[in-house]
Amino acid sequence: MSKKKIIGYIVTAACVIAVFYVSVISMIEKPQQSSYTSATLEIRGKTVRVELADTPEKSRQGLSGHNPLGKGEGMLFIFTSPARYSFWMKDMRFPLDMIWIGEDWRVVDITKRALPESYPGHFQPSFPVQYVLEVSAGFSDANNITIGDAVIYNK
């Protein structure tokens, strides 16, 4: 084999590897595209920007596989009627506080520091709720959230 052919193969292989590397990196660093509608909530004077899980499909997916939430971010699960809904931490990457909210937009229960490793265990409120706010663990304590607090929904 001639020296030119060997150099040609090496250059071709290097180009293929470079294209592959750039493709993989661009897929990894691609920002998450959200199909969720967003809104804001106010609770104890703290504004929380939320993604709305307002369909059965979005509720099933929830924050599973999601990167950790930023400060003042969360997900609001909206159900059509009050019930004692069960939540789990399947495929979660970070711990959560779950703030259980009644149909009157008042906090009825709080689950603090639900850990990803608690899966397949379930979390459930003590009373029926129509909304569930998931935020990063520690949010409830840091903002003194308590049962009975009013939640204001701003679409």
HUCOR-V193637 format. One record per helix or strand. SS is the DSSP state (@ for helix, = for strand). FROM is the first residue (numbers start at 1). TO is the last residue. If there is no record, write none. Layout:
BEGIN
ss = [SS | SS]
from = [FROM | FROM]
to = [TO | TO]
END
This chain:
BEGIN
ss = [@ | = | = | @ | = | = | = | = | @ | = | = | @ | =]
from = [3 | 37 | 46 | 56 | 73 | 86 | 96 | 106 | 116 | 122 | 129 | 139 | 150]
to = [29 | 43 | 53 | 61 | 83 | 88 | 101 | 114 | 118 | 124 | 136 | 142 | 154]
END
